[in-house]
Amino acid sequence: MLLCLAGAYLGRKIGIFEKELLTPKEIANYTGIDERITRARLSELRKEGLVIRKEDGLYGFAPASLKEILE
């Protein structure tokens, strides 16, 4: 999930993806993970500061989490 959001973030920055914020359903579709599990894991990742959640329910990559991906 984190890599999915990182891909959307980077794709948007370089102009090959339309948006960098995704719904849990979109993330579930891209990753093949059940939406309920996706929602639970997104909540955990948000608590860890690795993803952000906007008021409209969209999730995004927290650029500070790049270190986590590279480790």
N, CA, C and O atoms as CSV, one atom per row, in Angstrom:
chain,resi,resn,atom,element,x,y,z
A,1,MET,N,N,0.815,-1.188,0.000
A,1,MET,CA,C,0.000,0.000,0.000
A,1,MET,C,C,0.860,1.254,0.000
A,1,MET,O,O,0.574,2.222,-0.704
A,2,LEU,N,N,1.906,1.219,0.793
A,2,LEU,CA,C,2.785,2.383,0.852
A,2,LEU,C,C,3.449,2.616,-0.504
A,2,LEU,O,O,3.586,3.757,-0.946
A,3,LEU,N,N,3.855,1.542,-1.153
A,3,LEU,CA,C,4.456,1.691,-2.484
A,3,LEU,C,C,3.434,2.185,-3.507
A,3,LEU,O,O,3.782,2.947,-4.410
A,4,CYS,N,N,2.200,1.765,-3.375
A,4,CYS,CA,C,1.132,2.233,-4.260
A,4,CYS,C,C,0.965,3.744,-4.118
A,4,CYS,O,O,0.890,4.460,-5.117
A,5,LEU,N,N,0.907,4.225,-2.884
A,5,LEU,CA,C,0.759,5.660,-2.643
A,5,LEU,C,C,2.009,6.429,-3.061
A,5,LEU,O,O,1.918,7.549,-3.563
A,6,ALA,N,N,3.172,5.823,-2.850
A,6,ALA,CA,C,4.414,6.466,-3.288
A,6,ALA,C,C,4.430,6.593,-4.809
A,6,ALA,O,O,4.863,7.611,-5.349
A,7,GLY,N,N,3.956,5.555,-5.495
A,7,GLY,CA,C,3.889,5.596,-6.953
A,7,GLY,C,C,2.959,6.687,-7.449
A,7,GLY,O,O,3.275,7.390,-8.409
A,8,ALA,N,N,1.807,6.828,-6.794
A,8,ALA,CA,C,0.865,7.885,-7.172
A,8,ALA,C,C,1.478,9.260,-6.919
A,8,ALA,O,O,1.342,10.169,-7.737
A,9,TYR,N,N,2.145,9.401,-5.792
A,9,TYR,CA,C,2.785,10.671,-5.433
A,9,TYR,C,C,3.852,11.049,-6.462
A,9,TYR,O,O,3.852,12.158,-6.996
A,10,LEU,N,N,4.752,10.115,-6.728
A,10,LEU,CA,C,5.835,10.395,-7.673
A,10,LEU,C,C,5.312,10.537,-9.101
A,10,LEU,O,O,5.777,11.390,-9.857
A,11,GLY,N,N,4.344,9.700,-9.464
A,11,GLY,CA,C,3.752,9.788,-10.795
A,11,GLY,C,C,3.108,11.141,-11.044
A,11,GLY,O,O,3.216,11.695,-12.137
A,12,ARG,N,N,2.445,11.665,-10.041
A,12,ARG,CA,C,1.825,12.995,-10.161
A,12,ARG,C,C,2.894,14.074,-10.279
A,12,ARG,O,O,2.761,15.008,-11.069
A,13,LYS,N,N,3.949,13.940,-9.491
A,13,LYS,CA,C,5.018,14.946,-9.511
A,13,LYS,C,C,5.706,15.027,-10.871
A,13,LYS,O,O,6.115,16.108,-11.295
A,14,ILE,N,N,5.837,13.892,-11.554
A,14,ILE,CA,C,6.511,13.920,-12.856
A,14,ILE,C,C,5.526,13.953,-14.025
A,14,ILE,O,O,5.927,13.902,-15.187
A,15,GLY,N,N,4.234,14.037,-13.705
A,15,GLY,CA,C,3.233,14.253,-14.730
A,15,GLY,C,C,2.716,13.029,-15.464
A,15,GLY,O,O,2.151,13.163,-16.549
A,16,ILE,N,N,2.895,11.837,-14.901
A,16,ILE,CA,C,2.395,10.645,-15.595
A,16,ILE,C,C,1.185,10.014,-14.901
A,16,ILE,O,O,0.649,9.012,-15.376
A,17,PHE,N,N,0.762,10.592,-13.792
A,17,PHE,CA,C,-0.401,10.094,-13.068
A,17,PHE,C,C,-1.279,11.289,-12.740
A,17,PHE,O,O,-0.768,12.353,-12.391
A,18,GLU,N,N,-2.583,11.131,-12.846
A,18,GLU,CA,C,-3.495,12.262,-12.684
A,18,GLU,C,C,-3.601,12.786,-11.261
A,18,GLU,O,O,-3.763,13.989,-11.056
A,19,LYS,N,N,-3.513,11.906,-10.283
A,19,LYS,CA,C,-3.695,12.363,-8.908
A,19,LYS,C,C,-2.774,11.616,-7.966
A,19,LYS,O,O,-2.338,10.499,-8.245
A,20,GLU,N,N,-2.487,12.257,-6.846
A,20,GLU,CA,C,-1.606,11.621,-5.870
A,20,GLU,C,C,-2.351,11.140,-4.638
A,20,GLU,O,O,-1.779,10.423,-3.816
A,21,LEU,N,N,-3.612,11.517,-4.492
A,21,LEU,CA,C,-4.430,11.063,-3.376
A,21,LEU,C,C,-5.424,10.031,-3.882
A,21,LEU,O,O,-6.070,10.232,-4.911
A,22,LEU,N,N,-5.546,8.922,-3.155
A,22,LEU,CA,C,-6.382,7.813,-3.593
A,22,LEU,C,C,-7.367,7.406,-2.505
A,22,LEU,O,O,-7.114,7.601,-1.316
A,23,THR,N,N,-8.488,6.840,-2.928
A,23,THR,CA,C,-9.451,6.288,-1.980
A,23,THR,C,C,-8.976,4.901,-1.546
A,23,THR,O,O,-8.185,4.269,-2.246
A,24,PRO,N,N,-9.451,4.431,-0.404
A,24,PRO,CA,C,-9.110,3.062,-0.007
A,24,PRO,C,C,-9.521,2.032,-1.067
A,24,PRO,O,O,-8.820,1.041,-1.275
A,25,LYS,N,N,-10.646,2.265,-1.730
A,25,LYS,CA,C,-11.096,1.342,-2.772
A,25,LYS,C,C,-10.113,1.314,-3.943
A,25,LYS,O,O,-9.805,0.243,-4.468
A,26,GLU,N,N,-9.619,2.483,-4.354
A,26,GLU,CA,C,-8.639,2.532,-5.443
A,26,GLU,C,C,-7.356,1.802,-5.046
A,26,GLU,O,O,-6.790,1.046,-5.835
A,27,ILE,N,N,-6.913,2.036,-3.828
A,27,ILE,CA,C,-5.697,1.370,-3.349
A,27,ILE,C,C,-5.904,-0.139,-3.328
A,27,ILE,O,O,-5.023,-0.896,-3.735
A,28,ALA,N,N,-7.066,-0.574,-2.855
A,28,ALA,CA,C,-7.382,-2.004,-2.832
A,28,ALA,C,C,-7.366,-2.579,-4.246
A,28,ALA,O,O,-6.841,-3.670,-4.465
A,29,ASN,N,N,-7.933,-1.858,-5.198
A,29,ASN,CA,C,-7.951,-2.328,-6.589
A,29,ASN,C,C,-6.545,-2.413,-7.174
A,29,ASN,O,O,-6.214,-3.385,-7.853
A,30,TYR,N,N,-5.721,-1.407,-6.916
A,30,TYR,CA,C,-4.355,-1.405,-7.449
A,30,TYR,C,C,-3.495,-2.506,-6.831
A,30,TYR,O,O,-2.655,-3.097,-7.510
A,31,THR,N,N,-3.706,-2.777,-5.549
A,31,THR,CA,C,-2.846,-3.736,-4.854
A,31,THR,C,C,-3.398,-5.156,-4.831
A,31,THR,O,O,-2.657,-6.107,-4.585
A,32,GLY,N,N,-4.694,-5.304,-5.085
A,32,GLY,CA,C,-5.303,-6.626,-5.021
A,32,GLY,C,C,-5.601,-7.079,-3.598
A,32,GLY,O,O,-5.868,-8.256,-3.357
A,33,ILE,N,N,-5.556,-6.145,-2.662
A,33,ILE,CA,C,-5.824,-6.448,-1.256
A,33,ILE,C,C,-7.280,-6.092,-0.954
A,33,ILE,O,O,-7.784,-5.071,-1.422
A,34,ASP,N,N,-7.947,-6.928,-0.178
A,34,ASP,CA,C,-9.335,-6.682,0.205
A,34,ASP,C,C,-9.479,-5.269,0.783
A,34,ASP,O,O,-8.615,-4.804,1.527
A,35,GLU,N,N,-10.571,-4.600,0.437
A,35,GLU,CA,C,-10.759,-3.211,0.859
A,35,GLU,C,C,-10.806,-3.061,2.381
A,35,GLU,O,O,-10.306,-2.070,2.915
A,36,ARG,N,N,-11.392,-4.018,3.079
A,36,ARG,CA,C,-11.438,-3.930,4.549
A,36,ARG,C,C,-10.039,-3.996,5.148
A,36,ARG,O,O,-9.718,-3.265,6.085
A,37,ILE,N,N,-9.221,-4.871,4.603
A,37,ILE,CA,C,-7.838,-4.981,5.075
A,37,ILE,C,C,-7.073,-3.714,4.712
A,37,ILE,O,O,-6.270,-3.215,5.500
A,38,THR,N,N,-7.328,-3.202,3.521
A,38,THR,CA,C,-6.688,-1.963,3.082
A,38,THR,C,C,-7.006,-0.828,4.044
A,38,THR,O,O,-6.110,-0.087,4.450
A,39,ARG,N,N,-8.266,-0.688,4.407
A,39,ARG,CA,C,-8.666,0.381,5.332
A,39,ARG,C,C,-7.974,0.235,6.690
A,39,ARG,O,O,-7.505,1.217,7.266
A,40,ALA,N,N,-7.916,-0.982,7.186
A,40,ALA,CA,C,-7.277,-1.220,8.485
A,40,ALA,C,C,-5.789,-0.887,8.425
A,40,ALA,O,O,-5.254,-0.235,9.322
A,41,ARG,N,N,-5.136,-1.334,7.378
A,41,ARG,CA,C,-3.694,-1.078,7.248
A,41,ARG,C,C,-3.413,0.402,7.022
A,41,ARG,O,O,-2.427,0.925,7.540
A,42,LEU,N,N,-4.261,1.085,6.258
A,42,LEU,CA,C,-4.086,2.526,6.058
A,42,LEU,C,C,-4.181,3.265,7.384
A,42,LEU,O,O,-3.436,4.213,7.629
A,43,SER,N,N,-5.087,2.833,8.228
A,43,SER,CA,C,-5.216,3.444,9.551
A,43,SER,C,C,-3.928,3.262,10.352
A,43,SER,O,O,-3.460,4.192,11.010
A,44,GLU,N,N,-3.363,2.067,10.291
A,44,GLU,CA,C,-2.099,1.799,10.990
A,44,GLU,C,C,-0.965,2.648,10.417
A,44,GLU,O,O,-0.174,3.225,11.163
A,45,LEU,N,N,-0.894,2.720,9.097
A,45,LEU,CA,C,0.161,3.509,8.450
A,45,LEU,C,C,0.024,4.993,8.780
A,45,LEU,O,O,1.021,5.700,8.928
A,46,ARG,N,N,-1.215,5.453,8.894
A,46,ARG,CA,C,-1.443,6.856,9.252
A,46,ARG,C,C,-0.968,7.124,10.674
A,46,ARG,O,O,-0.340,8.149,10.938
A,47,LYS,N,N,-1.262,6.215,11.583
A,47,LYS,CA,C,-0.816,6.368,12.971
A,47,LYS,C,C,0.705,6.380,13.070
A,47,LYS,O,O,1.271,7.034,13.946
A,48,GLU,N,N,1.363,5.655,12.167
A,48,GLU,CA,C,2.826,5.612,12.138
A,48,GLU,C,C,3.420,6.825,11.424
A,48,GLU,O,O,4.639,6.999,11.406
A,49,GLY,N,N,2.563,7.667,10.834
A,49,GLY,CA,C,3.024,8.860,10.137
A,49,GLY,C,C,3.539,8.604,8.732
A,49,GLY,O,O,4.219,9.451,8.153
A,50,LEU,N,N,3.216,7.436,8.180
A,50,LEU,CA,C,3.722,7.084,6.857
A,50,LEU,C,C,2.789,7.498,5.730
A,50,LEU,O,O,3.227,7.652,4.589
A,51,VAL,N,N,1.508,7.680,6.037
A,51,VAL,CA,C,0.554,8.178,5.049
A,51,VAL,C,C,-0.269,9.292,5.685
A,51,VAL,O,O,-0.350,9.411,6.908
A,52,ILE,N,N,-0.871,10.096,4.832
A,52,ILE,CA,C,-1.752,11.157,5.305
A,52,ILE,C,C,-3.174,10.845,4.867
A,52,ILE,O,O,-3.392,10.174,3.858
A,53,ARG,N,N,-4.134,11.336,5.633
A,53,ARG,CA,C,-5.545,11.184,5.275
A,53,ARG,C,C,-6.169,12.566,5.271
A,53,ARG,O,O,-6.114,13.292,6.264
A,54,LYS,N,N,-6.756,12.914,4.155
A,54,LYS,CA,C,-7.437,14.199,4.025
A,54,LYS,C,C,-8.861,14.075,4.555
A,54,LYS,O,O,-9.375,12.970,4.725
A,55,GLU,N,N,-9.492,15.218,4.813
A,55,GLU,CA,C,-10.850,15.231,5.355
A,55,GLU,C,C,-11.854,14.530,4.444
A,55,GLU,O,O,-12.863,14.008,4.920
A,56,ASP,N,N,-11.586,14.514,3.148
A,56,ASP,CA,C,-12.514,13.878,2.205
A,56,ASP,C,C,-12.306,12.366,2.096
A,56,ASP,O,O,-12.928,11.712,1.259
A,57,GLY,N,N,-11.433,11.812,2.942
A,57,GLY,CA,C,-11.219,10.369,2.967
A,57,GLY,C,C,-10.165,9.859,2.011
A,57,GLY,O,O,-9.956,8.650,1.905
A,58,LEU,N,N,-9.496,10.764,1.311
A,58,LEU,CA,C,-8.436,10.359,0.392
A,58,LEU,C,C,-7.124,10.205,1.154
A,58,LEU,O,O,-6.835,10.948,2.093
A,59,TYR,N,N,-6.348,9.229,0.727
A,59,TYR,CA,C,-5.065,8.960,1.372
A,59,TYR,C,C,-3.925,9.317,0.437
A,59,TYR,O,O,-4.037,9.213,-0.784
A,60,GLY,N,N,-2.831,9.737,1.042
A,60,GLY,CA,C,-1.662,10.095,0.261
A,60,GLY,C,C,-0.381,9.669,0.944
A,60,GLY,O,O,-0.355,9.351,2.134
A,61,PHE,N,N,0.651,9.671,0.176
A,61,PHE,CA,C,1.996,9.327,0.622
A,61,PHE,C,C,2.556,10.491,1.424
A,61,PHE,O,O,2.490,11.640,0.989
A,62,ALA,N,N,3.101,10.197,2.582
A,62,ALA,CA,C,3.800,11.215,3.362
A,62,ALA,C,C,5.256,11.192,2.902
A,62,ALA,O,O,5.959,10.214,3.158
A,63,PRO,N,N,5.724,12.239,2.234
A,63,PRO,CA,C,7.086,12.228,1.698
A,63,PRO,C,C,8.149,11.846,2.728
A,63,PRO,O,O,9.186,11.288,2.369
A,64,ALA,N,N,7.903,12.136,3.983
A,64,ALA,CA,C,8.866,11.770,5.024
A,64,ALA,C,C,9.010,10.258,5.157
A,64,ALA,O,O,9.991,9.781,5.728
A,65,SER,N,N,8.046,9.496,4.639
A,65,SER,CA,C,8.113,8.038,4.755
A,65,SER,C,C,9.017,7.409,3.698
A,65,SER,O,O,9.185,6.189,3.678
A,66,LEU,N,N,9.593,8.215,2.830
A,66,LEU,CA,C,10.505,7.693,1.812
A,66,LEU,C,C,11.643,6.905,2.460
A,66,LEU,O,O,12.094,5.896,1.919
A,67,LYS,N,N,12.093,7.364,3.598
A,67,LYS,CA,C,13.163,6.663,4.321
A,67,LYS,C,C,12.743,5.231,4.648
A,67,LYS,O,O,13.552,4.309,4.545
A,68,GLU,N,N,11.480,5.040,5.043
A,68,GLU,CA,C,10.976,3.707,5.371
A,68,GLU,C,C,11.024,2.782,4.156
A,68,GLU,O,O,11.351,1.602,4.281
A,69,ILE,N,N,10.702,3.316,2.999
A,69,ILE,CA,C,10.688,2.510,1.781
A,69,ILE,C,C,12.103,2.100,1.388
A,69,ILE,O,O,12.329,0.977,0.938
A,70,LEU,N,N,13.039,3.004,1.559
A,70,LEU,CA,C,14.406,2.750,1.124
A,70,LEU,C,C,15.188,1.849,2.074
A,70,LEU,O,O,16.239,1.326,1.705
A,71,GLU,N,N,14.695,1.665,3.271
A,71,GLU,CA,C,15.413,0.820,4.239
A,71,GLU,C,C,15.135,-0.640,4.019
A,71,GLU,O,O,15.659,-1.484,4.745
